[in-house]
Amino acid sequence: MSTIAPTYPTLAPGLVTPPGVYRPQADTLLLARALAREPLDPGADVVEIGTGTGALALRAAARGAQVTAVDVSWRAVLTARLNSRLQRLPLRVLHGDFAGRTQGRRFDLVLSNPPYVPSPADRLPTRGPERAWDAGNSGRRVIDRICAAAPSLLRPEGVLLMVHSGMCDARATVGLLENRGLVAEVTERASVPWGPVLRSRRAWLREQGLASEGAEQEELVVVRARRS
């Protein structure tokens, strides 16, 4: 399993990353690696769920894809639109929940770096930067919704690439996707140092059995699922 530095200022040179919008980090880079390995025909229809700054959506657009980017945060939406202009790459950036904003559409590729950090508060936050990472007690509140929606989002031979923490149980993600008729596997793994959010929850994570005594590294995984 590879080790990745926690932040990547060169992931997207010139990218605007204002306060309150999730900055490209280790999980972004791991998903970018998976995206780089994925065949992507010019004109392919791509959607990114939870686009943040738009860093990954812009990478797909740079390869000639037609990209829709969705985020629940207005600040993220405005940031992604600005980065699209600055990078001179076309993005369709939509505000709202992905289920409503993608209804009736199918895609060749679905990208997502969803909120996945386990939180003592099981309800998803409705405001603040925590919306980008807090995902309920198990960290799976958004992951499970994406797994459930994946078959209806993908065209035949379409692919989902989703990154999340090993604390959220990659086997559960693979199992949910396979139960919905997709071919799924973990294709990328990396180890990264705990960030400030996990460090602040150390005692709670141990109590929940999500972290061992003295843990300082978090495993990240990319799950790839294909619709046959």
Secondary structure by P-SEA (a helix, b strand, c coil): cccccccccccccccccccccccccaaaaaaaaaaaacccccccbbbbcccccaaaaaaaaaaccbbbbbbccaaaaaaaaaaaaaacccccccccccccccccccccbbbbbcccccccccccccccccccccccccccaaaaaaaaaccccccccbbbbbbbbccccaaaaaaaaaaacccccccccccccccaaaaaaaaaaaaaccccccccbbbbbbbbbbcc
